């Protein structure tokens, strides 16, 4: 699928599978709008995109997606500048070994890996629906299979382990995808998520503690970022999924997530709790 004239907003595109996906989409003609935190890495990513497609006006915005106010700000700035957004890829994420709270009082995995997806997507609702048929793609993970949400302790104050917190945030990704697809049914905007596989990118290896040691030791067994990005590109471009929404994909194929990721009541409650925490009550 050629993407000339299409606009794609992507987070987490300065490294790893996000970087590969952004560059492949740019090579297919898309105009990329990056959201990044680090300016030096952001400018390097923007240079690479311009080398791929020098005649396309790629752009970058800066925001710390761990802060709700920053996500709201960048979403408002992009929505004001872009009347139409064809593809939104929520890909930014991290794994932390130790529990810390953001200035909003949120556990970091929940804030960055889930709530940023929620706030950014709702903030770009107007341009996405205006561009229909359009697509929202959320990077989740098969690690959600070991997780279960405790709605009385979403910030994991009672018992914290970094991997468990990450797994819970990835379960949130799938539940959010499911509920957003239900709410946006019939709008022409599809919503899907994906498991990229265990990718050798150094993800989670800088957080310290035993978890980062384990992740560093297992890096040689991961797949390449190019392979990990394939499903993102597929969901962004393939006519085969033009009418598919609410799905979970792996290796460009629709899969069934764990039973707890298919609970409609949990998806609806997570939406309500996320809206309350983000101050985005309808």
Buried (B, 14 or more C-beta within 10 A) or exposed (E): BEBEEBBBBBBBBBBBBBBBBBBBBBEBBBBBBBBBBEEEBBEBBBEBBBEBBEEBEBBBBEBBBBBBBBBBBBBEBBBEEBEBBBBBBBBBBBBBBEBEEBEBEBBBBBBBBBBBBBBBBBBBBBBBBBBBEBBBBBBBBBBBBBBEBEEEEBBBEEEBBBBBBBBBBBBBBBBBBBBBBBBBEEBBBBBBBBBBBBBBBBBBBEBEEEBBEEBEEEBEEBBBBBBBBBBBBBBBBBEEBEEBBBBBBBEBEEEEBBEBBBBEEBBBBBBBBBBEBBEBEE
